[in-house]
Amino acid sequence: MKRTYQPNNRKKAKKHGFFARMKTNIINNRRKKGRKRLSK
């Protein structure tokens, strides 16, 4: 039986990575706030 979580780095990056967040304002907002880590 397979476990539930089958990690896939490419899929994760496409959903939550830097470039996914560049398409919205999330990165800019976090930059303004002065966040150390901008994205996962």
Distance bins in CASP14 RR format, pairs under 12 A and 6 or more apart:
PFRMAT RR
TARGET T0000
AUTHOR 0000-0000-0000
RMODE 2
METHOD distances of the structure
MODEL  1
5 11 0 0 0 0 0 1 0 0 0 0 0
5 12 0 0 0 0 0 1 0 0 0 0 0
6 12 0 0 0 0 0 1 0 0 0 0 0
7 13 0 0 0 0 0 1 0 0 0 0 0
8 14 0 0 0 0 1 0 0 0 0 0 0
8 15 0 0 0 0 0 1 0 0 0 0 0
9 15 0 0 0 0 0 1 0 0 0 0 0
9 16 0 0 0 0 0 1 0 0 0 0 0
9 17 0 0 0 0 0 1 0 0 0 0 0
9 40 0 0 0 0 0 1 0 0 0 0 0
10 16 0 0 0 0 0 1 0 0 0 0 0
10 17 0 0 0 0 0 1 0 0 0 0 0
10 19 0 0 0 0 0 1 0 0 0 0 0
10 20 0 0 0 0 0 1 0 0 0 0 0
11 17 0 0 0 0 0 1 0 0 0 0 0
11 20 0 0 0 0 0 1 0 0 0 0 0
12 18 0 0 0 0 0 1 0 0 0 0 0
12 20 0 0 0 0 1 0 0 0 0 0 0
12 39 0 0 0 0 0 1 0 0 0 0 0
12 40 1 0 0 1 0 0 0 0 0 0 0
13 19 1 0 0 1 0 0 0 0 0 0 0
13 20 1 0 0 1 0 0 0 0 0 0 0
13 21 0 0 0 0 0 1 0 0 0 0 0
13 39 0 0 0 0 1 0 0 0 0 0 0
13 40 0 0 0 0 1 0 0 0 0 0 0
14 20 1 0 0 1 0 0 0 0 0 0 0
14 21 0 0 0 0 0 1 0 0 0 0 0
14 23 0 0 0 0 0 1 0 0 0 0 0
14 40 0 0 0 0 0 1 0 0 0 0 0
15 21 0 0 0 0 1 0 0 0 0 0 0
15 23 0 0 0 0 0 1 0 0 0 0 0
15 39 0 0 0 0 0 1 0 0 0 0 0
15 40 0 0 0 0 1 0 0 0 0 0 0
16 22 0 0 0 0 0 1 0 0 0 0 0
16 23 0 0 0 0 0 1 0 0 0 0 0
16 24 0 0 0 0 0 1 0 0 0 0 0
16 26 0 0 0 0 0 1 0 0 0 0 0
16 27 0 0 0 0 0 1 0 0 0 0 0
16 38 0 0 0 0 0 1 0 0 0 0 0
16 39 1 0 0 1 0 0 0 0 0 0 0
16 40 1 0 1 0 0 0 0 0 0 0 0
17 23 0 0 0 0 0 1 0 0 0 0 0
17 24 0 0 0 0 0 1 0 0 0 0 0
17 26 0 0 0 0 0 1 0 0 0 0 0
17 27 0 0 0 0 1 0 0 0 0 0 0
17 37 0 0 0 0 0 1 0 0 0 0 0
17 38 0 0 0 0 1 0 0 0 0 0 0
17 39 1 0 1 0 0 0 0 0 0 0 0
17 40 1 0 1 0 0 0 0 0 0 0 0
18 24 0 0 0 0 0 1 0 0 0 0 0
18 26 0 0 0 0 0 1 0 0 0 0 0
18 27 1 0 0 1 0 0 0 0 0 0 0
18 30 0 0 0 0 0 1 0 0 0 0 0
18 31 0 0 0 0 0 1 0 0 0 0 0
18 37 0 0 0 0 0 1 0 0 0 0 0
18 38 1 0 0 1 0 0 0 0 0 0 0
18 39 1 0 1 0 0 0 0 0 0 0 0
18 40 0 0 0 0 1 0 0 0 0 0 0
19 26 0 0 0 0 0 1 0 0 0 0 0
19 27 0 0 0 0 1 0 0 0 0 0 0
19 38 0 0 0 0 0 1 0 0 0 0 0
19 39 0 0 0 0 1 0 0 0 0 0 0
19 40 0 0 0 0 0 1 0 0 0 0 0
20 26 0 0 0 0 1 0 0 0 0 0 0
20 27 0 0 0 0 1 0 0 0 0 0 0
20 38 0 0 0 0 0 1 0 0 0 0 0
20 39 1 0 0 1 0 0 0 0 0 0 0
20 40 0 0 0 0 1 0 0 0 0 0 0
21 27 1 0 1 0 0 0 0 0 0 0 0
21 28 0 0 0 0 1 0 0 0 0 0 0
21 29 0 0 0 0 1 0 0 0 0 0 0
21 30 0 0 0 0 1 0 0 0 0 0 0
21 31 0 0 0 0 0 1 0 0 0 0 0
21 35 0 0 0 0 0 1 0 0 0 0 0
21 37 0 0 0 0 0 1 0 0 0 0 0
21 38 1 0 0 1 0 0 0 0 0 0 0
21 39 1 0 1 0 0 0 0 0 0 0 0
21 40 0 0 0 0 1 0 0 0 0 0 0
22 28 0 0 0 0 1 0 0 0 0 0 0
22 30 0 0 0 0 0 1 0 0 0 0 0
22 31 0 0 0 0 0 1 0 0 0 0 0
22 38 0 0 0 0 1 0 0 0 0 0 0
22 39 0 0 0 0 1 0 0 0 0 0 0
23 39 0 0 0 0 0 1 0 0 0 0 0
24 30 0 0 0 0 0 1 0 0 0 0 0
24 39 0 0 0 0 0 1 0 0 0 0 0
25 31 0 0 0 0 0 1 0 0 0 0 0
25 32 0 0 0 0 1 0 0 0 0 0 0
25 33 0 0 0 0 0 1 0 0 0 0 0
26 32 0 0 0 0 0 1 0 0 0 0 0
26 33 0 0 0 0 0 1 0 0 0 0 0
26 35 0 0 0 0 0 1 0 0 0 0 0
26 38 0 0 0 0 1 0 0 0 0 0 0
26 39 1 0 0 1 0 0 0 0 0 0 0
26 40 0 0 0 0 0 1 0 0 0 0 0
27 33 0 0 0 0 0 1 0 0 0 0 0
27 34 0 0 0 0 0 1 0 0 0 0 0
27 35 0 0 0 0 1 0 0 0 0 0 0
27 37 0 0 0 0 0 1 0 0 0 0 0
27 38 1 0 1 0 0 0 0 0 0 0 0
27 39 1 0 0 1 0 0 0 0 0 0 0
27 40 0 0 0 0 0 1 0 0 0 0 0
28 34 0 0 0 0 0 1 0 0 0 0 0
28 35 0 0 0 0 0 1 0 0 0 0 0
28 38 0 0 0 0 1 0 0 0 0 0 0
28 39 0 0 0 0 0 1 0 0 0 0 0
29 35 0 0 0 0 1 0 0 0 0 0 0
29 38 0 0 0 0 1 0 0 0 0 0 0
29 39 0 0 0 0 0 1 0 0 0 0 0
30 36 0 0 0 0 1 0 0 0 0 0 0
30 37 0 0 0 0 1 0 0 0 0 0 0
30 38 1 0 1 0 0 0 0 0 0 0 0
30 39 1 0 0 1 0 0 0 0 0 0 0
30 40 0 0 0 0 0 1 0 0 0 0 0
31 37 0 0 0 0 0 1 0 0 0 0 0
31 38 1 0 0 1 0 0 0 0 0 0 0
31 39 0 0 0 0 0 1 0 0 0 0 0
32 38 0 0 0 0 0 1 0 0 0 0 0
END
